[in-house]
């Protein structure tokens, strides 16, 4: 992996939740490439091991931990393991999250006749349990790791940073996914709240808001069974001035800028869109 520019994170310990996912694995590798010791947190041990192995093969230092970010007791145990193996956390990337197809409506617009069509999932068919699980994963999945790992940061004289992963959905909700859009809006709000709350310490809190990247969570909405782009994917690209999906590596520059104290020491409480111009285009 080639970094877009060089920063020196030697001596820093970075904890990346969702660290084995499509985006999270790129975050983990880039931080390790910049010299940080990286703790890769996720649920799948096989995927975690693959990321850790890749980092070590490239000369970096990393350790993997399988954990549910909604289990605070488990996070606290992992926290102790990380401090023992790598040291106290100074960079936290809250990358865990995702959508749930069961919290997605079939159609973009509701019509009265939809009430009598059992083949459709309308707004009225969304289950509160599923929505609750989705909100917990995206919001509590950032809040709980912050409660656990930011304790290492508040007593440090040197700067520390927390990066949350929001979404363009937080600015303007997309059709079909009301719960996910709402949960990511909560992340953006939480980022601002945390930035103010920790402003008297040496902790800066910011967020990335990726536009459209192909991930495991959205692949079923973007790619048809025949491998071609879905109608929704083509619609997204038509509304993205750069006329393509983003590549995970295109998030690295913004991530490193926000992490590096020399580059962004007075940047606090912002949510940075990385969206190929999607948020700037009115559609006409």
Secondary structure by P-SEA (a helix, b strand, c coil): ccccbbbbcccbbbbbcccccaaaaaaaaaaaaaccbbbbbcccaaaaaaaaaaaaaacccccccccccccaaaaaaaaaaaaaccccccbbbccccccccccccccccccccccccccccccccccaaaaaaaaaacaaaaaaaaacccccccccccccbbbbbbcccccccccccaaaaaaaaaaaaaaaaaaaaaccccccccccccccccccccccccccccccccaaaaaaaaacccccccccccaaaaaaaaacccccccccbbbbbccccccccccc
